[in-house]
Amino acid sequence: MDAAAPTGLWLIGARGSVATTAITGLLALRAGVVPATGCVSAQPHFDELRLPAWEDLVVGGHDIVSTPLAERAAQLSEAGVVPPRVLDAVRGRLDTVESELREGYHPATNSGSQTDAARRLADDITDFARRHGLARVVVLNVSSTEPAFPGLPEHGSLEALEAAMAVPGRTVLPPSSLAAYAALRAGCSYVDFTPSTGIRLPALEHLAARQSLPYAGSDGKTGETLVRSALAPLFASRALRVRSWAGTNLLGGGDGLTLADSEHAGSKLASKGRGLATLLGEDVVAPLHIDNVPDLGEQKMAWDNVSFEGFLGARMSLQFTWTGYDSALAAPLVLDLARFTSAAHAAGQTGPLGALGFYFKDPMGTDEHRLAEQAAELAGWAAKL
């Protein structure tokens, strides 16, 4: 199979900020109006890996909102994420992608069984692949973080799960996991850029194995945690004891509104916390707060205070502030993940792609969280692919 053949990128949450920025950026890369800044897959040492070119990626997706992509991109331009000249260069092409978007799944509006819903989602993807003659499709979840889902069938078999899904009116899986199930049934690899449950259920992992499909996730590492994964190894490697690591995140836009709800924020906080404990080699007092500040718009800010102990018990500290546009940080990673996952699928790799842990706060298939080591693992994996 040719990794550089036409490849589908099917986005769950396709009209959201991250997806719209990724789509706009992809169209701008094709038009040659922007460089591939932030796209690790475009670096020279990946040139020998036959990744899908920007022109090879065909985009479609699901969403439960109806705001057209062109309107959403215009909003992001006003917010400072998309430069006006870039929007002007791709505006007409956004309508072409818009025609490939379909209605997503929402449990409140689903009138039948989850089996029926999953079949509809899978049919949308297979029809998309057929119409465009795609070699494969990568389904990538960039939807809003879900609240904790009660009663997940963590230990049930695939057969038991499917039997429960077939009962009309019964909600067995959260939307992210239903999307993962539909992707796998459609023969597609799956990537979760969110901390939602997604594919992380034994029954779904079993289905991925049965279908011989790769998957990756979870929770894209774009800001504060990216900095932490580079800084935390400093303390461990120099035998400096971290006493506490406190952080505050200020978010605007849709993320701020979603994560202002403690039920939605829970999985995000847990994802961040697990990574820090692994990086430092021990549990540490690490209070973390996420606050919604609408005035920030699409920006996000993080303030961290690290209290650490040196020789003879000397108390010292490190503080840093991180300010950025989350969508602009995440979008190139989405394109990278589509290209690398497609290459893995073409090469016959299956199961969790631990080498793609470089992109995630809570990576599947690896316990490595140190950024430099993750980058080396990614490069080594690509060299062997």
C-alpha positions, -999 to 999 in steps of 0.1 A, spaced: 0 0 0 12 35 -9 13 58 21 13 88 -2 -20 78 -20 -51 100 -16 -60 99 21 -91 110 39 -90 131 71 -123 128 88 -127 152 117 -151 147 146 -160 183 156 -152 195 121 -166 230 126 -148 237 159 -119 261 163 -91 234 161 -107 217 131 -114 250 112 -79 262 118 -65 229 106 -87 229 75 -78 265 67 -41 259 73 -42 228 50 -58 248 22 -33 276 27 -4 251 25 -18 238 -7 -21 273 -21 15 281 -10 6 312 10 20 299 43 51 278 53 46 246 73 55 262 106 46 239 135 43 208 113 69 184 126 61 160 98 74 186 73 109 186 88 137 173 65 144 142 85 110 128 76 114 134 39 122 97 32 90 86 49 63 86 22 37 107 39 6 120 22 14 153 6 -9 183 15 -25 178 -19 -33 141 -10 -54 149 21 -91 151 15 -111 165 44 -146 156 56 -162 153 90 -190 152 115 -203 179 137 -235 186 158 -234 224 151 -243 240 118 -221 271 116 -206 271 81 -168 267 79 -164 300 61 -182 318 89 -162 300 116 -130 308 98 -140 345 96 -146 345 134 -112 330 139 -97 357 117 -114 384 138 -100 367 169 -64 369 155 -59 332 148 -63 332 110 -45 361 92 -69 380 68 -47 374 38 -49 336 45 -86 337 48 -89 356 15 -67 331 -2 -88 300 8 -123 314 13 -137 298 -18 -122 264 -11 -137 262 24 -171 257 7 -158 226 -10 -149 211 24 -182 223 38 -200 201 13 -182 171 28 -194 177 64 -223 156 78 -245 158 109 -228 142 140 -242 122 168 -257 137 199 -275 114 224 -302 139 231 -313 140 195 -307 103 186 -341 87 181 -330 51 175 -304 28 189 -267 35 192 -262 7 166 -283 27 141 -263 59 149 -230 41 145 -241 26 112 -251 61 99 -217 76 110 -198 47 94 -218 49 62 -209 86 59 -172 78 61 -173 49 37 -193 69 12 -167 97 15 -139 72 9 -157 57 -21 -166 90 -38 -130 103 -36 -112 70 -43 -93 71 -10 -67 45 -1 -76 50 36 -92 74 61 -79 87 94 -107 96 118 -95 123 142 -115 135 172 -112 172 179 -146 177 195 -152 193 228 -141 175 260 -169 153 273 -181 151 309 -174 119 328 -197 92 315 -214 69 341 -215 32 338 -189 27 310 -186 -10 300 -149 -12 309 -147 -49 312 -174 -61 288 -168 -80 256 -173 -66 222 -203 -89 217 -219 -77 249 -213 -41 240 -229 -45 206 -259 -62 221 -264 -33 245 -260 -8 218 -287 -24 197 -314 -16 224 -334 14 212 -332 44 235 -303 30 255 -271 52 257 -242 28 263 -213 47 248 -204 84 251 -202 102 217 -164 99 215 -165 62 219 -194 58 195 -173 78 169 -144 55 175 -166 24 171 -180 38 138 -145 46 126 -133 11 133 -164 -5 117 -157 16 86 -121 2 85 -105 35 96 -77 43 120 -87 65 149 -69 93 167 -82 110 198 -69 146 203 -92 150 233 -91 135 269 -126 120 263 -130 82 266 -128 75 228 -112 42 220 -100 35 255 -123 7 263 -112 -30 261 -141 -39 237 -130 -11 213 -94 -20 215 -104 -56 207 -123 -44 177 -93 -24 165 -72 -56 168 -98 -76 150 -99 -50 122 -61 -48 121 -62 -10 126 -38 14 143 -50 41 167 -34 69 188 -42 94 215 -50 110 238 -54 147 247 -32 168 224 -2 184 241 -1 220 229 6 245 257 13 242 294 19 204 294 42 208 264 64 231 285 62 208 315 73 178 295 104 198 285 111 213 319 103 185 344 131 162 332 155 190 342 147 185 379 148 147 377 181 146 358 198 169 383 184 151 414 165 182 425 134 175 445 102 191 433 81 199 463 50 213 445 40 223 410 10 246 409 -7 258 377 -35 280 366 -50 279 332 -71 308 318 -91 300 287 -115 319 265 -136 308 235 -153 275 234 -127 256 254 -131 281 283 -169 277 283 -167 239 281 -140 235 308 -157 259 331 -180 230 339 -162 208 365 -177 176 349 -161 185 316 -128 196 331 -123 165 352 -107 144 324 -85 172 313 -72 178 348 -66 140 353 -47 138 320 -24 167 330 -18 153 365 -8 118 353 18 131 330 35 153 356 38 125 382 54 103 355 78 130 345 90 136 380 91 99 390 69 104 421 36 120 431 39 157 439 15 183 453 2 197 420 -29 219 423 -42 228 389 -71 252 381 -89 259 348 -108 292 346 -131 306 319 -121 342 310 -143 351 280 -123 383 274 -94 361 262 -113 349 232 -93 322 214 -62 328 235 -52 307 265 -27 315 293 -10 293 318 9 304 350 30 278 367 50 279 400 75 252 407 88 249 442 119 228 444 147 218 469 184 218 463 215 208 482 213 213 520 176 218 516 179 251 499 144 262 488 141 276 453 114 282 427 108 285 390 79 304 375 68 306 339 39 321 319 27 306 286 3 326 263 -9 313 229 -37 305 205 -46 269 212 -61 264 178 -29 276 161 -8 253 183 -31 223 177 -38 226 140 -4 216 127 -4 186 151 -37 175 136 -22 175 102 9 157 115 -11 130 131 -32 124 100 0 120 79 18 97 104 -12 76 112 -19 71 75 17 60 70 14 35 99 -19 21 85 -3 17 50 27 -1 66 4 -26 83 9 -14 118 -19 -21 143 -28 -13 179 -17 19 198 10 39 181 32 47 211 57 66 190 30 93 184 30 99 222 51 129 213 18 147 206 -2 138 237 -6 145 274 -18 110 282 -3 88 254 -15 53 246 10 26 240 39 42 259 48 54 294 73 79 281 63 116 288 97 134 284 96 156 253 131 150 241 128 112 245 94 113 227 109 132 198 137 107 195 112 78 196 91 94 169 122 99 146 133 63 153 99 49 145 97 69 113 131 57 102 120 20 105 85 25 90 
